[in-house]
Amino acid sequence: MSSLDDFAREKLKQLRDRSLLRTLVETTRTDDIWVVRNGRRLLSFSCNDYLNLSHHPAVKAAATAAIERYGVGAGASRLVTGNHPLFTELEARLARLKGTEAACVFGSGYLANAGIMPTLTGSADLVLIDELAHSCMMAGGKLAGGRALTFRHNDIHHLEGLLKEHRSNHRHALIATDGVFSMDGDLAPLHALADLSRQYDCWLLSDDAHGIGVLGDGRGSSFADGRKADVPLQMGTLSKAIGGYGGYLCASQPVIDLIKTRARTLVYSTGLPPASVAGAIAAIDIIEQQPDYAARPIAKARLFTRRLGLPDAVSPIVPILIGDAKAALDASQVLENAGFLVVAIRPPTVPDGTARLRVAFTALHPDAEIERLAETIRSATLTPS
Ligand SMILES: *Cc1c(COP(=O)(O)O)cnc(C)c1O
């Protein structure tokens, strides 16, 4: 018996005892909204494919054509030979959509934050991160190697207190937040964060993974209320509403030039496959040409929250708080028995004691099914009142 296997077995046992063990379930996404799991066809409310573009004919055709023309893989880092011509086009399109001078495409959203934050800040600097921001922001903050602190979720006063206490001890300071919080579906107060950033000479980074394609005519959370928030660093992913895979940063030309020469997750990682880049360009075409379609996921989420008497949804994500991890798994099973896939979200993805169902709405969910889901949740008394 090796100590390595003993270590793994003991860890697994502890997780299983606390209902925190996770295992992969083979899932076949057959079309826009349906999945097959364990031999059952289920209506999925757990995909982040908010505009159902992963299966859109025009997006698939663009990806297929890119494979035929440029091959399956990029062949090397973008800095070597992996920078196929589709990158230039996608970066121009992203910059235009986000209203910035330039953009840089990364291998994934996770890689983007793990590359951006250490490139812009170092040991002399301060990084302040919303406590509910995505795991990759926490990772980026740690990799940066300076002082990384979290502020209470969306709490401007707490953040200002931390700035008063710590800002003057550091050379540069970065404030980092999700634009749309991935497990709660609420929005960051980007205008207030931008004001504080100006006041305390900080740089503001927002992670728009769940905003691009669905908020502000598809332009993202910085455009959510029709007034552009002053966010100099807008990162995000191509893997949610854009329907494919990859990450990006939209920023000024000098910042993007620096990122392209120094961000380790860009320099030392292979460029995205041509199909992913071509698919993203086709997805952005659809978003720009059809703002009404981009507005649909939130309208669907609102139908659901109104049915359940919950506050109006402000994003396509609606959490149903359960609390206990085991109870969240049981609740998910109740919905699965009714033909719905709503995966339970447990710690450490969410704080201890806040396990939940996370319901994600997409443009093509039929209203009648949303009403049936709400009714199933109500009759199983999964919501308070
Ligand atoms: C999904 C997600 C990411 C990671 O993006 P990938 O492209 O999947 O690596 C980053 N930030 C947030 C807020 C996310 O929800």
The ligand as an SDF file (V2000), in Angstrom:
LIG
                    3D

 15 15  0  0  0  0  0  0  0  0999 V2000
  -16.8920   29.9470  -15.9010 C   0  0  0  0  0  0  0  0  0  0  0  0
  -16.2290   31.1050  -15.2900 C   0  0  0  0  0  0  0  0  0  0  0  0
  -14.8790   31.3500  -15.5150 C   0  0  0  0  0  0  0  0  0  0  0  0
  -13.9820   30.3920  -16.2270 C   0  0  0  0  0  0  0  0  0  0  0  0
  -14.1210   30.4660  -17.5890 O   0  0  0  0  0  0  0  0  0  0  0  0
  -13.6670   29.2080  -18.4750 P   0  0  0  0  0  0  0  0  0  0  0  0
  -13.5480   29.7690  -19.8290 O   0  0  0  0  0  0  0  0  0  0  0  0
  -14.7090   28.1700  -18.3240 O   0  0  0  0  0  0  0  0  0  0  0  0
  -12.3260   28.7650  -17.9140 O   0  0  0  0  0  0  0  0  0  0  0  0
  -14.3460   32.5190  -15.0140 C   0  0  0  0  0  0  0  0  0  0  0  0
  -15.0980   33.3690  -14.2930 N   0  0  0  0  0  0  0  0  0  0  0  0
  -16.3840   33.1490  -14.0280 C   0  0  0  0  0  0  0  0  0  0  0  0
  -17.1530   34.1350  -13.2360 C   0  0  0  0  0  0  0  0  0  0  0  0
  -16.9900   31.9940  -14.5140 C   0  0  0  0  0  0  0  0  0  0  0  0
  -18.2670   31.7490  -14.2260 O   0  0  0  0  0  0  0  0  0  0  0  0
  1  2  1  0
  2  3  1  0
  2 14  2  0
  3  4  1  0
  3 10  2  0
  4  5  1  0
  5  6  1  0
  6  7  2  0
  6  8  1  0
  6  9  1  0
 10 11  1  0
 11 12  2  0
 12 13  1  0
 12 14  1  0
 14 15  1  0
M  END
$$$$
